[in-house]
Amino acid sequence: MDSNLVLLADALHHAEETQQPIAPIRAELGEYATVDDAYSIQDINTKRALQQGRRLVGRKIGLTSVVVQKQLGVDSPDFGMLFTDMAYGDGEVIPTSKLIQPKVEAEIALVLKADLTQAKHTYADIISATDYALAAIEVVDSRIENWKISLLDTVADNASSAAYVLSSQPVLLANVDLVNCKMQMTRAGEVVSEGIGKACLANPLNAAVWLADEMVKRGRPLQKGDLVLTGALGPMVAAHPGDEFQVQIEGFGSVTAVFASSNT
């Protein structure tokens, strides 16, 4: 393993532990760095987390908006790891002391009932492997100062993931419209984000298929029981201490993210 990648992984880990962001790492990676180098950094910290006893329970998919992809000069999503200690229940208070510059986005989560191990997956594979779906809120947070991220920065930084909130209303895919479901996010009664299912790569299943293929390619395939956050349905919104966000997704019900009112 390139010692520079280890040093950059250590820097990102320390930034997360201390809530002190660091400068973008793309310059340190060098002119010829690739996304595989960034995923190597992410993997170093994934292995660190597993060695610490943290339980890996799923993946998040990022960059599912074509607009955001164009901004970063890429043509595919990215992924990050989800652990149990990142999970919060509907309405459970999220401590702000663990976060640096959090933002929230509304998503559809899939929970799997079968492994996904084929080199190439189809909609049918994903649908057959999905036990149920949930409304979700992902809390994204960058360990890179002022969110000055490139693709390499965010990939290395676990796709800028920090926490997630799941609803307690499981639904079957047969009973929802993944493409046309409308989403509305409010804060203190004010609408702060709106969107629709097809904002996520035209269909959240497109994101799930991409992830399933990518995880097989990278040697960590999705397994029975895994959670998949499929990607944002609308614009992300900055979160501050004391904020409470409620997300309604047509057919999926609601989910609420509450941030502690002080830095605790």
PyMOL commands that set and color helices and strands:
alter all, ss='L'
color gray80, all
select helices_A, chain A and resi 3-18+26-29+35-51+66-72+84-86+96-98+123-129+145-147+151-156+158-160+173-175+197-199+204-217
alter helices_A, ss='H'
color red, helices_A
select strands_A, chain A and resi 56-62+78-83+87-89+93-94+103-112+130-140+161-166+182-187+190-196+227-232+237-238+244-249+253-259
alter strands_A, ss='S'
color yellow, strands_A
deselect
rebuild
show_as cartoon
